[in-house]
């Protein structure tokens, strides 16, 4: 069963449709605003990987890039990547916590004027 994605020309939302019969004429309708002005978009390829494969990928030091445990931004990027690799979106709460931690880090560093 093919899955097709269409972007609404009115509101911009992407909607997915599973087509059981591909020989019939299909007119997509936006799931948000119900507009029929839709454009087909190229779907991303999704690959199902085992948990073992994902964990091996995370453990490979060559994939760590510029990870610096002393840099909050670097750690935040790593946390987000780890969440995606494990199939879990971190969400806005984690993003906010990371931003707050980075702000606290900036506030705790002595400046040239205050030393």
C-alpha positions, -999 to 999 in steps of 0.1 A, spaced: 0 0 0 16 32 -11 16 63 12 14 96 -5 21 130 10 5 162 -1 11 198 10 -19 221 12 -15 252 -9 -38 271 15 -24 264 50 9 246 43 1 214 63 14 181 50 -11 153 50 -5 116 44 -28 93 25 -27 56 22 -41 45 -12 -54 10 -14 -65 12 -50 -40 31 -71 -60 27 -103 -88 51 -91 -87 89 -94 -77 104 -61 -84 140 -51 -66 148 -18 -82 171 7 -63 188 35 -69 173 69 -66 206 86 -85 232 65 -103 208 41 -89 226 10 -86 206 -22 -57 227 -34 -29 202 -27 5 196 -42 22 162 -40 55 163 -22 84 139 -22 82 117 9 112 110 30 125 74 30 119 57 63 141 28 74 131 6 103 162 -2 123 166 -25 153 173 -11 187 206 -29 187 216 -11 154 206 23 169 226 17 201 257 6 180 254 38 160 253 59 192 283 41 207 305 47 176 329 75 186 334 85 150 297 96 149 300 119 179 313 148 159 324 177 180 309 165 213 323 186 241 309 177 276 319 211 289 299 230 262 261 230 270 252 237 233 272 207 222 255 185 249 221 198 238 228 188 202 239 154 214 208 149 235 185 158 206 204 134 183 203 107 208 165 112 212 160 110 174 182 79 172 162 62 199 129 72 182 118 96 208 113 133 203 126 152 232 98 178 230 96 215 239 102 208 277 137 195 271 145 223 246 134 248 273 155 231 300 185 231 278 181 268 269 177 276 306 209 256 314 228 275 288 215 308 302 226 298 337 260 288 323 264 322 308 254 339 340 278 319 362 309 326 341 329 356 354 333 385 331 364 406 326 346 436 342 334 416 373 366 399 382 
